[in-house]
Amino acid sequence: MVIESYMILYVADQDRSTNYYSQLLNLEARLEVPGMTEFELSNGCVLGLMPEQGIKKLLGDQLPDPALARGIPRAEVYLLVKNAKAYHERALSLGAQPLSPLTKRSWGHRVAYSLDFDGHVIAFAEEMNY
């Protein structure tokens, strides 16, 4: 049985990414220490931000250097929210790069996509009312 689930993004600048996600999600970090920031997204689901050099130090040569992939999408954070358009617009105003505006998708959501500073795809989705 899974008690909590973590999505951990490797970031170039922990402070910059912490500030970005705090403003974007309108959340305070539940943990903010050198090497890790955590935001509780929902009951049992946590978004973590770890500096690239931290995971490199932790796993050494067993993992390619994450900094070499910066700008290449390495992960997608898909968040089902109320008012996806407002979240997407906030992401863009905070410096995210636009990928796709809020659009009806075949799986029953309207979704907008952007890239954060580290090249992670951020998707804000909302359920479509039929």
C-alpha positions as CSV (number, residue, x, y, z in Angstrom):
1,M,0.0,0.0,0.0
2,V,1.4,3.4,-1.0
3,I,1.1,5.9,1.8
4,E,2.4,9.0,-0.1
5,S,3.6,9.5,-3.6
6,Y,6.3,12.0,-4.6
7,M,7.1,13.5,-7.9
8,I,10.6,14.9,-7.7
9,L,11.8,17.4,-10.3
10,Y,15.5,18.0,-10.8
11,V,16.0,21.7,-11.0
12,A,19.0,24.0,-11.7
13,D,18.2,26.6,-9.1
14,Q,16.2,25.3,-6.0
15,D,15.4,28.8,-4.8
16,R,14.1,30.1,-8.2
17,S,12.0,26.9,-8.7
18,T,10.7,27.1,-5.1
19,N,9.6,30.7,-5.6
20,Y,8.0,29.8,-9.0
21,Y,6.0,26.8,-7.8
22,S,4.9,28.6,-4.6
23,Q,3.5,31.4,-6.6
24,L,2.1,29.2,-9.4
25,L,0.3,26.8,-7.1
26,N,-0.4,29.4,-4.4
27,L,1.1,27.0,-1.9
28,E,3.7,27.3,0.9
29,A,6.4,24.7,0.9
30,R,5.8,22.1,3.6
31,L,9.6,21.5,3.6
32,E,12.3,23.8,2.4
33,V,15.9,22.8,3.3
34,P,19.1,22.8,1.2
35,G,18.7,20.0,-1.3
36,M,14.9,19.6,-1.2
37,T,11.7,21.6,-1.3
38,E,8.3,19.9,-1.0
39,F,4.8,21.0,-1.8
40,E,1.8,18.9,-0.8
41,L,-0.5,19.0,-3.8
42,S,-3.3,16.9,-2.4
43,N,-3.7,14.3,0.3
44,G,-0.7,12.0,-0.1
45,C,0.7,13.5,-3.3
46,V,3.9,15.6,-3.0
47,L,5.8,17.7,-5.5
48,G,9.5,17.8,-4.7
49,L,12.2,20.0,-6.1
50,M,15.8,18.7,-5.9
51,P,18.8,20.5,-7.2
52,E,20.4,18.7,-10.1
53,Q,23.8,18.5,-8.3
54,G,22.0,16.9,-5.3
55,I,20.8,13.9,-7.3
56,K,24.2,13.7,-9.1
57,K,25.9,13.6,-5.7
58,L,23.4,11.1,-4.3
59,L,23.7,8.6,-7.2
60,G,27.0,9.5,-8.7
61,D,27.9,8.1,-12.1
62,Q,24.9,5.7,-12.0
63,L,22.8,8.5,-13.5
64,P,23.7,10.7,-16.4
65,D,24.2,14.3,-15.4
66,P,20.6,15.8,-15.3
67,A,22.1,19.2,-16.2
68,L,23.0,17.9,-19.7
69,A,19.3,17.4,-20.4
70,R,18.2,20.9,-19.4
71,G,15.7,22.2,-21.9
72,I,14.8,18.7,-23.1
73,P,11.4,17.7,-21.6
74,R,12.2,15.3,-18.8
75,A,8.9,15.1,-17.0
76,E,5.3,16.2,-17.1
77,V,3.4,17.4,-14.1
78,Y,-0.3,17.0,-15.0
79,L,-2.6,18.8,-12.5
80,L,-6.4,18.6,-12.6
81,V,-7.6,21.9,-11.3
82,K,-10.5,24.3,-11.3
83,N,-10.0,27.1,-13.8
84,A,-7.0,25.6,-15.8
85,K,-6.9,28.8,-17.9
86,A,-6.1,31.0,-14.8
87,Y,-3.3,28.6,-13.7
88,H,-1.8,28.5,-17.2
89,E,-1.9,32.2,-17.5
90,R,-0.2,32.5,-14.1
91,A,2.5,30.1,-15.3
92,L,3.2,32.2,-18.3
93,S,3.2,35.5,-16.3
94,L,5.8,33.9,-14.0
95,G,8.1,33.1,-17.0
96,A,7.0,29.7,-18.3
97,Q,7.2,29.1,-22.0
98,P,3.9,28.5,-23.7
99,L,3.4,25.1,-25.5
100,S,-0.3,24.8,-26.1
101,P,-3.3,27.0,-25.0
102,L,-6.2,25.5,-23.2
103,T,-7.7,23.0,-25.7
104,K,-10.3,20.3,-25.6
105,R,-8.6,16.9,-25.6
106,S,-9.9,13.5,-26.6
107,W,-9.7,12.1,-23.1
108,G,-12.3,14.4,-21.7
109,H,-10.2,17.3,-20.3
110,R,-9.4,20.8,-21.5
111,V,-5.6,21.1,-21.0
112,A,-3.0,23.9,-21.4
113,Y,0.7,23.1,-21.5
114,S,3.8,25.1,-20.7
115,L,7.5,24.6,-19.9
116,D,9.0,25.6,-16.6
117,F,12.6,27.0,-16.3
118,D,14.1,23.5,-16.3
119,G,12.2,22.2,-19.3
120,H,9.6,20.2,-17.3
121,V,6.2,20.2,-19.0
122,I,3.4,21.6,-16.8
123,A,-0.1,20.7,-17.8
124,F,-3.2,22.3,-16.2
125,A,-6.3,20.4,-16.9
126,E,-10.0,20.7,-16.1
127,E,-12.8,18.3,-16.7
128,M,-15.1,19.2,-19.6
129,N,-18.8,19.6,-18.9
130,Y,-20.8,17.9,-21.6
